[in-house]
Amino acid sequence: MRVSHPRGNRPEANAQVGEDEQTRAHFSRFAKVYRAWGFYRDQLIEEAATTGLPVVRHLFIHYPDDLQVYTLSYQQFMVGSELMVAPVLDAGANHVRVYLPAGDWVHLWTETVYRSPVGRQITIVAPLGQPQCSTAAARGWRLSSSRGFETRAYWCRERSVNAGCS
């Protein structure tokens, strides 16, 4: 990583990556998470270049028949067609309300499965370092602390994808 301003624009007002051990550990962990889903990110970038679909999407793109998704704004979004994200936006909060369309949804950090024949709003615990990130159960994703996204081979095999799946 190249740092042209070693202390940022305003270090007194902004967290610095090397500020303390907790910050370094958090940054290190999420750098690994970012790397672990690189194969999917690369495919989304290719899809965006080919089709014009954005990488980050509103739910109505994938759930056009679910009228509830049209009431959602910036509080949650899809990353591609696979990942549902609802970040905690309020300082000090450790939970978030999220709308999950009908089906079985798996929380990536805890592997809790949320089942519903119709879409529903739920509250999910989302402490610092574990933002709400779920995938439809049929997608087969699973986050492993030691191996990143464990189902990378499954994901690639099921979609007959070659790019980034070695």
C-alpha positions in Angstrom: 0.0 0.0 0.0 1.4 3.4 -0.9 0.9 6.2 1.6 1.7 9.6 0.2 0.5 11.4 3.3 1.8 9.3 6.2 -0.7 10.8 8.7 -3.6 11.4 6.4 -5.2 14.8 5.7 -6.2 15.4 9.3 -4.9 12.7 11.6 -6.4 14.3 14.6 -9.9 13.8 13.1 -9.4 10.5 11.2 -8.4 7.0 12.2 -4.9 6.0 11.0 -4.2 2.4 9.8 -1.2 2.0 12.0 -2.7 3.9 15.0 -2.9 1.0 17.4 -2.9 -2.8 17.5 -6.7 -3.1 17.4 -6.9 -0.9 14.3 -4.0 -2.8 12.6 -5.7 -6.1 13.4 -9.0 -4.9 12.0 -7.4 -3.5 8.8 -5.4 -6.8 8.4 -8.6 -8.9 8.8 -10.6 -7.0 6.2 -7.7 -6.9 3.8 -7.9 -10.7 3.9 -11.7 -10.7 3.5 -11.3 -8.3 0.5 -8.7 -10.7 -1.0 -10.9 -13.8 -0.3 -13.7 -12.6 -2.5 -11.5 -11.2 -5.3 -12.6 -13.9 -7.7 -16.2 -12.7 -7.4 -15.3 -9.1 -7.5 -13.3 -9.7 -10.7 -16.3 -11.4 -12.3 -18.6 -8.5 -11.3 -16.2 -6.0 -12.9 -16.2 -8.1 -16.1 -20.0 -8.3 -15.9 -20.2 -4.5 -15.5 -18.0 -3.9 -18.5 -20.0 -6.3 -20.6 -23.6 -5.6 -19.6 -23.5 -2.2 -17.9 -24.9 -3.6 -14.6 -23.3 -1.9 -11.6 -21.3 -3.9 -9.1 -23.3 -2.5 -6.2 -27.0 -2.7 -6.9 -30.4 -1.9 -5.5 -32.4 -5.0 -4.7 -35.1 -4.2 -7.3 -32.7 -5.4 -10.1 -32.8 -8.9 -8.8 -36.2 -8.9 -7.0 -38.4 -6.9 -9.4 -41.6 -8.6 -8.3 -41.1 -7.9 -4.6 -42.8 -4.6 -4.0 -41.2 -4.2 -0.6 -37.7 -3.7 -2.2 -39.0 -0.5 -3.8 -39.4 1.1 -0.4 -35.7 0.6 0.5 -33.1 3.3 0.0 -29.4 3.4 0.8 -29.6 1.3 4.0 -29.0 -2.0 2.2 -27.8 -3.1 -1.2 -26.6 -6.1 -3.2 -23.0 -6.7 -4.3 -23.7 -8.4 -7.6 -26.5 -10.9 -7.5 -25.0 -12.9 -4.6 -24.4 -10.8 -1.5 -26.9 -8.7 0.5 -25.2 -6.0 2.6 -26.8 -3.8 5.2 -24.1 -1.8 7.0 -24.6 -0.3 10.5 -24.8 3.5 9.8 -25.4 4.8 13.3 -22.5 5.5 15.6 -22.4 3.1 18.5 -25.0 0.7 17.1 -24.3 -3.0 17.0 -27.4 -4.2 15.1 -29.2 -3.3 11.9 -32.6 -3.8 10.4 -32.5 -5.6 7.0 -35.1 -6.7 4.6 -34.6 -10.2 3.2 -36.6 -11.2 0.2 -38.4 -14.6 0.3 -36.2 -17.6 0.6 -33.5 -18.9 2.8 -30.7 -16.4 3.6 -27.4 -17.4 5.3 -25.6 -14.8 7.4 -21.9 -15.1 6.3 -20.3 -14.4 9.7 -22.5 -16.7 11.9 -24.0 -19.1 9.3 -27.4 -18.4 10.8 -30.1 -19.3 8.3 -33.1 -17.0 8.1 -36.1 -18.7 6.4 -39.2 -17.1 5.1 -41.8 -17.9 2.4 -42.3 -14.2 2.0 -39.9 -11.3 2.4 -39.5 -9.8 5.8 -37.7 -7.2 7.9 -35.5 -8.6 10.7 -32.9 -7.2 13.1 -29.5 -8.7 12.8 -26.7 -8.3 15.3 -23.8 -6.6 13.5 -21.0 -5.7 15.8 -17.9 -3.8 14.6 -16.0 -6.1 12.3 -19.1 -8.2 11.3 -21.3 -6.1 9.0 -24.6 -7.7 8.0 -23.7 -9.7 4.9 -25.9 -12.5 3.7 -26.4 -14.7 0.7 -29.3 -16.8 -0.6 -28.8 -20.3 0.8 -28.9 -21.8 -2.6 -25.8 -19.8 -3.6 -23.6 -22.0 -1.3 -21.3 -19.3 0.0 -19.6 -19.8 3.4 -17.0 -17.6 5.1 -14.2 -19.5 6.8 -11.9 -17.6 9.1 -8.9 -19.7 7.9 -9.7 -20.0 4.2 -11.8 -17.0 3.2 -14.8 -17.9 1.1 -14.8 -21.7 1.5 -17.1 -22.4 -1.4 -15.1 -20.7 -4.1 -14.6 -24.0 -6.0 -18.4 -24.8 -5.6 -19.3 -21.3 -6.7 -17.1 -21.6 -9.8 -18.1 -25.2 -10.7 -21.9 -24.4 -10.4 -21.7 -21.4 -12.7 -19.2 -23.0 -15.1 -16.9 -20.0 -14.5 -13.2 -20.2 -15.3 -11.9 -16.7 -14.6 -10.3 -16.4 -11.2 -11.3 -19.9 -10.1 -7.9 -21.7 -10.1 
